[in-house]
Amino acid sequence: MNVIGTIMRAYAGAADLRAMQELTQRVWSPASLHHVGDLAWGRFMYSPELVDWPIALWEDGGRVVAWGWAHFPDELKLQVDPARSELADDVLAWFDELAGGGVREFDVLDNQVELREAVARHGYERPEDAPYFAYHARSLLDLPKPELPEGFTARAVRGEEDLANRVAVHQRAWNSTRVTAQSYRDVMAAWPYRSELDWVVEAPDGEFVANCHIWYDEGNRVGLIEPVGTAPDFRRCGLSRAVCLAALHALREAGAGMAVVSPRGDEVYPIPQALYRSIGFQSYARTHTYVKKDPA
Ligand SMILES: CC(C)(COP(=O)(O)OP(=O)(O)OC[C@H]1O[C@@H](n2cnc3c(N)ncnc32)[C@H](O)[C@@H]1OP(=O)(O)O)[C@@H](O)C(=O)NCCC(=O)NCCS
């Protein structure tokens, strides 16, 4: 089998992203770093000038068998069809050329053995003290009922009419205005966004105070939680736990069998991991960051 096309662009357009997601969905397993949802979220969460990063797609027979996505200035995301694992070398070479000698880094899951061998071949090293993400999963068979403080309610967003409030709660939870009404509108238009999996908690006065969105990969029957947040004044009241459980019930109704989430696993930012473990998620893999610096 020969690769018959390589496409490179300054950034991923909607059709390119969909082709990348097609590969990610086709080869997804718990040993995968990526899910169709984190590609959509990564592409659309911020306004385009912040995320217009170069991509390269390797195609065979009209479908993508490997992709690289350079999150400038130094980070690479990549996905390679396990049947074409040799293409990892091509993606890494593309990133080397693009980086022009600068520091490069990217994450590999501890169970991606072939990829770890490829990065070692390309001169990457693994610092021991780097932050990492812990991949967690949960079956949807035994979900507890969400419990909210008196007067608070959980519900799915209703599209455009909730957009401003939905963005406001995200901005407050993250203390950042990088997610905007326009960028979130793009998120809502992206595949596979579904408003029935985008949940909020309303305070008694109607203000949105917590949120949980789940990206559903219907082909693999697995949902990815991304993102979750509670406004600072309402933390530690059980709102995130409740909104996640409400969204997980909706995910089960949509037909999923499993949910995954990947919070930080190191001690620098342990709270999200504690939240997900408190609702039954268990860790099954972790990332390792590999770094490459050319000799001076
Ligand atoms: C992480 C975050 C969503 C938690 O929201 P929250 O509404 O305060 O969480 P809950 O009250 O539902 O807490 C559920 C569990 O999470 C854990 N937890 C939450 N806050 C914690 C804290 N400050 N310290 C330790 N554990 C904590 C606990 O296990 C808690 O259960 P318990 O209260 O019975 O001990 C919130 O701190 C936040 O929005 N942070 C910024 C955005 C973010 O990091 N999002 C998550 C990554 S996508």
The ligand as a Gaussian input file, in Angstrom:
#p B3LYP/6-31G(d) Opt

LIG

0 1
 C      -12.911000      21.607000      39.114000
 C      -14.247000      22.324000      39.346000
 C      -15.085000      22.114000      38.094000
 C      -14.961000      21.666000      40.552000
 O      -16.260000      22.252000      40.640000
 P      -17.130000      22.224000      41.992000
 O      -18.535000      22.547000      41.613000
 O      -16.480000      23.063000      43.015000
 O      -16.994000      20.686000      42.414000
 P      -17.997000      19.880000      43.397000
 O      -18.431000      20.787000      44.507000
 O      -19.048000      19.226000      42.589000
 O      -17.003000      18.794000      43.995000
 C      -17.068000      17.410000      43.657000
 C      -15.817000      16.731000      44.185000
 O      -14.648000      17.263000      43.506000
 C      -13.562000      17.325000      44.458000
 N      -13.208000      18.735000      44.699000
 C      -13.845000      19.827000      44.221000
 N      -13.201000      20.950000      44.624000
 C      -12.152000      20.544000      45.379000
 C      -11.125000      21.239000      46.067000
 N      -11.054000      22.577000      46.075000
 N      -10.196000      20.506000      46.708000
 C      -10.244000      19.158000      46.714000
 N      -11.213000      18.436000      46.077000
 C      -12.148000      19.129000      45.414000
 C      -14.071000      16.681000      45.737000
 O      -13.815000      15.286000      45.624000
 C      -15.549000      16.979000      45.646000
 O      -16.332000      16.103000      46.427000
 P      -16.600000      16.452000      47.995000
 O      -16.990000      17.905000      48.048000
 O      -17.703000      15.518000      48.363000
 O      -15.305000      16.212000      48.697000
 C      -14.055000      23.829000      39.652000
 O      -13.061000      23.967000      40.638000
 C      -13.656000      24.646000      38.423000
 O      -14.512000      25.131000      37.686000
 N      -12.342000      24.834000      38.169000
 C      -11.859000      25.592000      36.993000
 C      -12.156000      24.871000      35.685000
 C      -11.612000      23.431000      35.679000
 O      -10.512000      23.152000      36.134000
 N      -12.410000      22.491000      35.137000
 C      -12.100000      21.068000      35.140000
 C      -11.234000      20.641000      34.041000
 S      -12.145000      20.452000      32.496000

